[in-house]
Amino acid sequence: MTTGIHASSMTTWRLVYDHQCDVCRVIAAAVLVADRRERLVPLALGDSRTALALAALPPVMWDRSWHLVAPDGRVFSAGAAVPVLCRLLPGFGGLARLCGAAPDVTERVYAWLVRHRTGIGRILPKPLVVRASIVLAEHGERI
């Protein structure tokens, strides 16, 4: 028997995202909607629990990309996290295999998105960003 940890938290993955970025919030919310098995919990970079979740990384790396934190504490970041995330989501196995087979391409696509996120964020419909924030708040309560 494990003390102090709920059984469900042992299979919970943390999705660490930039809460100040509209594109990041919309993508994180879309991922949570696709997570029908409810294995993911969002964690904003500004959250006080971020330090514990990202303890395996130097703090200077925390805000350089998004992160996926496994139940055992392993951290996957940036493009390298994409195939891992896709394996967690029902129906995304093909994309996981594709991204895993071409990690350099996945990393370049991720880097492009990061470079252009401000411009993309400007054209996102505001109701979409508001809805994403609601989804993130609702899913954050599962911690």
C-alpha positions in Angstrom: 0.0 0.0 0.0 1.3 3.4 -0.9 0.8 6.1 1.6 0.1 9.7 0.8 -0.6 9.1 -2.9 -4.0 8.3 -4.4 -3.9 5.3 -6.8 -5.1 7.5 -9.6 -2.2 9.9 -9.2 0.2 7.1 -9.8 -1.0 7.0 -13.4 -1.4 10.7 -13.9 0.8 12.5 -16.4 1.4 16.2 -16.0 1.1 18.4 -19.1 3.2 21.5 -18.3 2.3 24.5 -20.6 2.9 28.2 -20.8 -0.3 29.7 -19.3 0.6 33.1 -20.7 0.5 31.9 -24.3 -2.9 31.7 -26.0 -1.6 29.1 -28.5 -0.2 27.0 -25.7 -3.5 27.2 -23.8 -5.6 26.3 -26.9 -3.3 23.3 -27.7 -3.2 22.1 -24.1 -7.0 22.3 -23.9 -7.4 20.4 -27.2 -5.1 17.7 -25.9 -7.2 17.4 -22.7 -10.4 17.0 -24.7 -8.7 14.2 -26.7 -7.6 12.6 -23.4 -10.7 10.4 -23.0 -8.9 8.2 -20.5 -8.3 11.2 -18.3 -4.6 10.4 -17.8 -3.4 14.0 -18.2 -3.6 16.9 -15.8 -2.6 20.4 -16.9 0.0 22.3 -14.9 0.7 25.9 -15.8 4.3 27.1 -15.7 3.3 29.7 -13.1 1.8 27.1 -10.8 3.6 26.5 -7.5 3.7 22.8 -8.2 5.8 23.2 -11.3 9.1 23.1 -9.3 8.2 19.6 -8.0 7.0 18.3 -11.3 10.0 19.6 -13.2 12.6 18.8 -10.5 14.5 16.6 -13.0 15.2 19.6 -15.2 17.4 22.6 -14.4 15.1 25.6 -13.8 16.5 27.5 -16.8 14.9 24.8 -19.0 11.4 25.1 -17.5 10.1 27.9 -19.7 11.9 26.9 -22.9 9.2 24.4 -24.0 6.2 22.4 -22.9 6.8 19.3 -20.9 5.1 16.0 -20.3 5.9 14.5 -16.9 5.4 10.8 -16.5 4.0 9.3 -13.3 7.5 8.1 -12.4 8.9 11.6 -12.7 10.6 11.3 -16.2 10.3 14.5 -18.2 9.8 14.7 -21.9 10.1 18.1 -23.5 9.5 20.0 -26.8 9.3 17.8 -30.0 10.5 14.7 -28.1 7.4 14.8 -26.0 5.0 14.6 -29.0 5.2 10.9 -29.7 5.0 10.1 -26.0 1.9 12.3 -25.7 0.3 10.8 -28.8 0.7 7.2 -27.4 -1.4 8.3 -24.4 -4.3 9.6 -26.5 -6.8 7.2 -27.9 -6.7 7.3 -31.7 -3.3 9.0 -32.0 -1.1 5.9 -32.3 -0.4 6.5 -36.0 0.8 10.0 -35.3 2.9 8.7 -32.4 4.7 6.3 -34.8 5.1 8.9 -37.4 6.6 11.5 -35.0 8.7 8.8 -33.3 10.1 7.7 -36.7 11.0 11.3 -37.7 12.2 13.0 -34.5 14.2 15.7 -36.3 11.1 16.7 -38.4 8.9 16.7 -35.2 11.4 18.9 -33.5 11.6 21.3 -36.4 7.8 21.6 -36.6 7.7 22.2 -32.9 10.4 24.9 -33.2 8.5 26.6 -36.0 5.4 26.7 -33.9 7.3 28.2 -31.0 8.9 30.9 -33.2 5.5 31.8 -34.6 3.2 31.4 -31.6 2.8 35.1 -31.0 1.5 35.8 -34.5 -0.7 32.7 -34.4 -2.0 33.8 -31.0 -3.1 37.1 -32.5 -5.4 35.5 -35.0 -7.0 32.9 -32.7 -10.6 33.7 -32.1 -11.0 35.1 -28.6 -14.0 32.8 -27.8 -11.7 29.8 -28.5 -9.0 31.1 -26.1 -11.7 31.7 -23.4 -13.1 28.2 -23.9 -9.6 26.7 -23.7 -9.0 28.5 -20.4 -12.3 27.0 -19.1 -11.3 23.5 -20.2 -7.9 23.9 -18.5 -9.4 25.0 -15.3 -11.9 22.2 -15.3 -9.2 19.6 -15.9 -6.9 21.2 -13.3 -9.3 20.3 -10.6 -8.6 16.5 -11.1 -5.2 16.9 -9.3 
